[in-house]
Amino acid sequence: MAAEEGQVIACHTTEAWDEQLTKGNETKKLIVVDFTASWCGPCRFIAPILAELARKTPEVTFLKVDVDELKTVAEDWSVEAMPTFVFLKEGKIVDKVVGAKKDELVLKVSQHIAAAATASA
């Protein structure tokens, strides 16, 4: 059930979540996780922006986790507000954006892509 490059991958089970994390660690790709909730207005506002970002930056893996669906995952990552975007690199949190802050989200994704390009050059 792998999604294509350039899409936001929804994780509906802890197995799917673990699989995506493992894959991200192996490829050493930046993973941006959108912790969201169906009832959250700001989450719905930011969803199309995240989808567009995923299309523009296929070198980044974008995951979406519904906090009501995967409560344990949200608790494991100390998510308290929605939306929360957690940036992971090799299993470690390297950045975080709390709230539907489009500009901050876009900026941080760009910064991490630039940093990764510099590191691998």
C-alpha atoms as a printed R data frame, in Angstrom:
    type eleno elety resid chain resno       x      y      z
1   ATOM     1    CA   MET     A     1   0.000  0.000  0.000
2   ATOM     2    CA   ALA     A     2   2.818  2.386 -0.816
3   ATOM     3    CA   ALA     A     3   1.851  5.761 -2.225
4   ATOM     4    CA   GLU     A     4   3.609  7.354 -5.139
5   ATOM     5    CA   GLU     A     5   6.352  9.919 -4.806
6   ATOM     6    CA   GLY     A     6   4.981 13.395 -4.372
7   ATOM     7    CA   GLN     A     7   1.918 12.426 -2.371
8   ATOM     8    CA   VAL     A     8   0.968 12.658  1.268
9   ATOM     9    CA   ILE     A     9   0.849  9.107  2.644
10  ATOM    10    CA   ALA     A    10  -1.875  8.492  5.209
11  ATOM    11    CA   CYS     A    11  -0.930  5.998  7.909
12  ATOM    12    CA   HIS     A    12  -4.075  4.278  9.192
13  ATOM    13    CA   THR     A    13  -2.370  1.571 11.279
14  ATOM    14    CA   THR     A    14   0.650  1.474 13.567
15  ATOM    15    CA   GLU     A    15   2.106 -1.137 11.181
16  ATOM    16    CA   ALA     A    16   1.860  1.287  8.250
17  ATOM    17    CA   TRP     A    17   3.418  3.992 10.436
18  ATOM    18    CA   ASP     A    18   6.320  1.753 11.504
19  ATOM    19    CA   GLU     A    19   6.860  0.670  7.901
20  ATOM    20    CA   GLN     A    20   7.103  4.280  6.699
21  ATOM    21    CA   LEU     A    21   9.538  5.187  9.509
22  ATOM    22    CA   THR     A    22  11.721  2.183  8.694
23  ATOM    23    CA   LYS     A    23  11.693  3.059  5.002
24  ATOM    24    CA   GLY     A    24  12.567  6.672  5.822
25  ATOM    25    CA   ASN     A    25  15.498  5.579  7.980
26  ATOM    26    CA   GLU     A    26  16.817  3.312  5.236
27  ATOM    27    CA   THR     A    27  16.611  5.967  2.529
28  ATOM    28    CA   LYS     A    28  17.734  8.713  4.940
29  ATOM    29    CA   LYS     A    29  15.023 10.939  3.443
30  ATOM    30    CA   LEU     A    30  13.499 13.767  5.398
31  ATOM    31    CA   ILE     A    31  10.066 12.760  6.682
32  ATOM    32    CA   VAL     A    32   7.452 15.400  7.487
33  ATOM    33    CA   VAL     A    33   4.584 14.028  9.566
34  ATOM    34    CA   ASP     A    34   1.280 15.879  9.692
35  ATOM    35    CA   PHE     A    35  -0.491 14.990 12.943
36  ATOM    36    CA   THR     A    36  -4.074 15.910 12.135
37  ATOM    37    CA   ALA     A    37  -7.695 15.313 13.157
38  ATOM    38    CA   SER     A    38 -10.856 15.121 11.057
39  ATOM    39    CA   TRP     A    39 -12.652 17.638 13.319
40  ATOM    40    CA   CYS     A    40  -9.823 20.207 13.184
41  ATOM    41    CA   GLY     A    41 -10.552 23.270 11.013
42  ATOM    42    CA   PRO     A    42  -6.929 24.463 10.673
43  ATOM    43    CA   CYS     A    43  -5.960 20.901  9.654
44  ATOM    44    CA   ARG     A    44  -8.444 21.016  6.780
45  ATOM    45    CA   PHE     A    45  -7.106 24.450  5.806
46  ATOM    46    CA   ILE     A    46  -3.488 23.258  5.607
47  ATOM    47    CA   ALA     A    47  -4.173 19.869  3.908
48  ATOM    48    CA   PRO     A    48  -4.183 21.156  0.285
49  ATOM    49    CA   ILE     A    49  -1.049 23.220  1.019
50  ATOM    50    CA   LEU     A    50   0.691 20.102  2.331
51  ATOM    51    CA   ALA     A    51  -0.427 18.140 -0.758
52  ATOM    52    CA   GLU     A    52   1.010 20.850 -3.017
53  ATOM    53    CA   LEU     A    53   4.263 20.853 -1.040
54  ATOM    54    CA   ALA     A    54   4.467 17.061 -1.430
55  ATOM    55    CA   ARG     A    55   4.043 17.403 -5.205
56  ATOM    56    CA   LYS     A    56   6.778 20.036 -5.405
57  ATOM    57    CA   THR     A    57   9.261 18.193 -3.179
58  ATOM    58    CA   PRO     A    58   9.273 14.478 -4.047
59  ATOM    59    CA   GLU     A    59  12.630 14.111 -2.253
60  ATOM    60    CA   VAL     A    60  10.739 14.492  1.041
61  ATOM    61    CA   THR     A    61   8.339 11.870  2.422
62  ATOM    62    CA   PHE     A    62   5.106 13.376  3.723
63  ATOM    63    CA   LEU     A    63   3.022 11.310  6.142
64  ATOM    64    CA   LYS     A    64  -0.360 12.038  7.670
65  ATOM    65    CA   VAL     A    65  -1.489 10.597 11.004
66  ATOM    66    CA   ASP     A    66  -4.994 11.095 12.380
67  ATOM    67    CA   VAL     A    67  -4.487 11.495 16.133
68  ATOM    68    CA   ASP     A    68  -7.861  9.904 16.920
69  ATOM    69    CA   GLU     A    69  -7.085  6.913 14.712
70  ATOM    70    CA   LEU     A    70  -3.532  6.380 16.001
71  ATOM    71    CA   LYS     A    71  -3.656  7.731 19.557
72  ATOM    72    CA   THR     A    72  -0.574  5.779 20.651
73  ATOM    73    CA   VAL     A    73   1.551  7.240 17.853
74  ATOM    74    CA   ALA     A    74   0.435 10.777 18.727
75  ATOM    75    CA   GLU     A    75   1.237 10.094 22.385
76  ATOM    76    CA   ASP     A    76   4.635  8.573 21.533
77  ATOM    77    CA   TRP     A    77   5.582 11.780 19.721
78  ATOM    78    CA   SER     A    78   4.059 14.085 22.396
79  ATOM    79    CA   VAL     A    79   1.588 15.698 20.020
80  ATOM    80    CA   GLU     A    80  -0.750 17.992 21.929
81  ATOM    81    CA   ALA     A    81  -2.108 20.378 19.300
82  ATOM    82    CA   MET     A    82  -3.368 19.925 15.772
83  ATOM    83    CA   PRO     A    83  -1.984 20.286 13.292
84  ATOM    84    CA   THR     A    84   1.548 19.485 14.413
85  ATOM    85    CA   PHE     A    85   4.194 18.871 11.771
86  ATOM    86    CA   VAL     A    86   7.148 16.839 12.946
87  ATOM    87    CA   PHE     A    87  10.302 16.710 10.819
88  ATOM    88    CA   LEU     A    88  12.217 13.450 11.160
89  ATOM    89    CA   LYS     A    89  15.638 12.508  9.888
90  ATOM    90    CA   GLU     A    90  16.871  8.989 10.545
91  ATOM    91    CA   GLY     A    91  14.283  8.511 13.294
92  ATOM    92    CA   LYS     A    92  15.121 11.692 15.184
93  ATOM    93    CA   ILE     A    93  13.062 14.869 15.433
94  ATOM    94    CA   VAL     A    94  14.987 17.644 13.693
95  ATOM    95    CA   ASP     A    95  12.229 20.253 13.598
96  ATOM    96    CA   LYS     A    96   8.604 20.942 14.442
97  ATOM    97    CA   VAL     A    97   5.848 23.336 13.367
98  ATOM    98    CA   VAL     A    98   2.773 23.576 15.594
99  ATOM    99    CA   GLY     A    99  -0.327 25.070 13.984
100 ATOM   100    CA   ALA     A   100  -1.475 25.710 10.410
101 ATOM   101    CA   LYS     A   101   1.443 28.039  9.662
102 ATOM   102    CA   LYS     A   102   1.814 27.767  5.903
103 ATOM   103    CA   ASP     A   103   4.837 30.073  5.522
104 ATOM   104    CA   GLU     A   104   6.765 28.487  8.390
105 ATOM   105    CA   LEU     A   105   6.025 24.991  7.077
106 ATOM   106    CA   VAL     A   106   7.150 25.828  3.527
107 ATOM   107    CA   LEU     A   107  10.259 27.611  4.828
108 ATOM   108    CA   LYS     A   108  11.349 24.742  7.077
109 ATOM   109    CA   VAL     A   109  10.873 22.157  4.312
110 ATOM   110    CA   SER     A   110  13.032 24.342  2.022
111 ATOM   111    CA   GLN     A   111  15.695 24.759  4.713
112 ATOM   112    CA   HIS     A   112  15.935 21.012  5.315
113 ATOM   113    CA   ILE     A   113  16.101 20.239  1.591
114 ATOM   114    CA   ALA     A   114  18.897 22.801  1.210
115 ATOM   115    CA   ALA     A   115  20.750 21.362  4.210
116 ATOM   116    CA   ALA     A   116  20.422 17.824  2.834
117 ATOM   117    CA   ALA     A   117  21.678 18.929 -0.588
118 ATOM   118    CA   THR     A   118  24.689 20.597  1.037
119 ATOM   119    CA   ALA     A   119  25.420 17.525  3.170
120 ATOM   120    CA   SER     A   120  25.337 15.119  0.217
121 ATOM   121    CA   ALA     A   121  27.291 17.394 -2.145
